[in-house]
Amino acid sequence: MTKESALSGFNRMRSKLSFGRMVEMAAKMGMENPLFRCHERAAKGTTVIDGKEYINFSTYDYLDINTHPEITRAVTEAATLYGTSAGASRLVGGERPPHRKLEKDIADFYGVEDCIAFVSGHATNVSTLGFMFGHRDGIFHDGLAHNSLLQGARLSGATRISYEHNDCDALEALLAEKRAGFRHAIIVTEGLFSMDGNVPDLPRLIELKKKYDCLLLVDEAHSLGVLGATGHGAREYFGIDPKDVDMWMSTLSKTLCGCGGFIAGSRDLIEFLKYGSSGFVFSVGMPPVIAAACDKALEILLREPERVRKLQDISQYFLHYAKDKGLDTGASQGYAVIPVIIGNSWVTGFLSQLLFKRGIYVMPISFPAVKEGAARLRFFISAAHTEDMVRKTLDAVVEEIPNAQAIVDKYQSEHTDVLNI
Ligand SMILES: Cc1ncc(COP(=O)(O)O)c(C=O)c1O
């Protein structure tokens, strides 16, 4: 094959990325690409880009734990003892003490028997669902479930049944109609939805999983450390028995300031995953330094519940201030994830850019990450944010919306043939 034909093949594949066309179009309109910006220090409540400080709403460091000196010390000690790599899959290369300590501490945190840690949060969901279920099974998932859950469901070959976001009546109707046709079935939801910032009706989901003999997986990526008086997540928020959820999943990349993911549950389930799930068996073990970092972050979370209170207070303040200003925060309940829904993707993109110029870093989210016409600025709130930062930001949002709209209107009036919005 000639170099040219190979390249044009690649370009045909690339055309799958409508995003590429959007970036091109945005550049023509004068919009800078907001993605992949380089931050010059740890991105916390504020961040530094090109030497300039910004109020930062794009970090998962919900409890303001990243860069904590105790974590730096724990990581340094672990690196000195074990190096930076686990060397091989834990199955064959063996464990290091921080692996099992982290897993035991997470299991205790959840009040369940055991836990397994994977090198990636995304791979945790893909490998767990992909391994556990097969073509005779059914996976009932919330319509807004994260990409990793959907990819896992796809890999499994099970029948995927999406129910309307957070609509337990719709789920029950589907279970009544279809559950009997499957060997095994699972209900999959998130503890706090990552785009909308709302919680599911977990007690009802537990009732349904019992009634229809299903397993239940709750992805706590955004609810660990965020929900409940002491940050114990959805189970504390709802006061439920942790054993009523079969798989407590979460990433280690958000509140716990590391990288990776885990499943916590019964000893039998964890052993099953340890010997079978591909993302664990055929992938290197998590670097021991990361396990040590996450374990220390967990210790800080448990020792300092005031961080959780601070996060919850500032999140509620943000939500109410935004609503008072007439902004559309959708279904958000004011726990760390709060969208400001703008609607039009281009207006949202320009709004993000105008805010950036005013020292505010917040990402625009548009289709396909959210429904067409529901583009938004997504604010991740951190315990490091202050009321002053929130007011400054939301006042700026209100002021800049008409300016962003005006840029798009002007372009549209001059290029009616190009911009179909
Ligand atoms: C709900 C949810 N699950 C899983 C993941 C994947 O986790 P990670 O980014 O740690 O791989 C994410 C990532 O943002 C998420 O939001």
Ligand as a Chemical Component Dictionary entry (heavy atoms), coordinates in Angstrom:
data_LIG
# 
_chem_comp.id                   LIG 
_chem_comp.type                 NON-POLYMER 
_chem_comp.pdbx_formal_charge   0 
_chem_comp.three_letter_code    LIG 
# 
loop_
_chem_comp_atom.comp_id 
_chem_comp_atom.atom_id 
_chem_comp_atom.alt_atom_id 
_chem_comp_atom.type_symbol 
_chem_comp_atom.charge 
_chem_comp_atom.model_Cartn_x 
_chem_comp_atom.model_Cartn_y 
_chem_comp_atom.model_Cartn_z 
_chem_comp_atom.pdbx_ordinal 
LIG C1 C1 C 0 -18.991 7.640  36.551 1  
LIG C2 C2 C 0 -17.588 7.339  36.115 2  
LIG N1 N1 N 0 -17.161 6.065  36.122 3  
LIG C3 C3 C 0 -15.920 5.742  35.720 4  
LIG C4 C4 C 0 -15.026 6.700  35.297 5  
LIG C5 C5 C 0 -13.656 6.308  34.846 6  
LIG O1 O1 O 0 -12.725 6.604  35.829 7  
LIG P1 P1 P 0 -11.211 7.001  35.523 8  
LIG O2 O2 O 0 -11.233 8.365  34.905 9  
LIG O3 O3 O 0 -10.600 7.039  36.884 10 
LIG O4 O4 O 0 -10.657 5.959  34.635 11 
LIG C6 C6 C 0 -15.420 8.037  35.289 12 
LIG C7 C7 C 0 -14.464 9.081  34.840 13 
LIG O5 O5 O 0 -14.635 10.234 34.901 14 
LIG C8 C8 C 0 -16.740 8.376  35.709 15 
LIG O6 O6 O 0 -17.168 9.631  35.698 16 
# 
loop_
_chem_comp_bond.comp_id 
_chem_comp_bond.atom_id_1 
_chem_comp_bond.atom_id_2 
_chem_comp_bond.value_order 
_chem_comp_bond.pdbx_ordinal 
LIG C1 C2 SING 1  
LIG C2 N1 SING 2  
LIG C2 C8 DOUB 3  
LIG N1 C3 DOUB 4  
LIG C3 C4 SING 5  
LIG C4 C5 SING 6  
LIG C4 C6 DOUB 7  
LIG C5 O1 SING 8  
LIG O1 P1 SING 9  
LIG P1 O2 DOUB 10 
LIG P1 O3 SING 11 
LIG P1 O4 SING 12 
LIG C6 C7 SING 13 
LIG C6 C8 SING 14 
LIG C7 O5 DOUB 15 
LIG C8 O6 SING 16 
# 
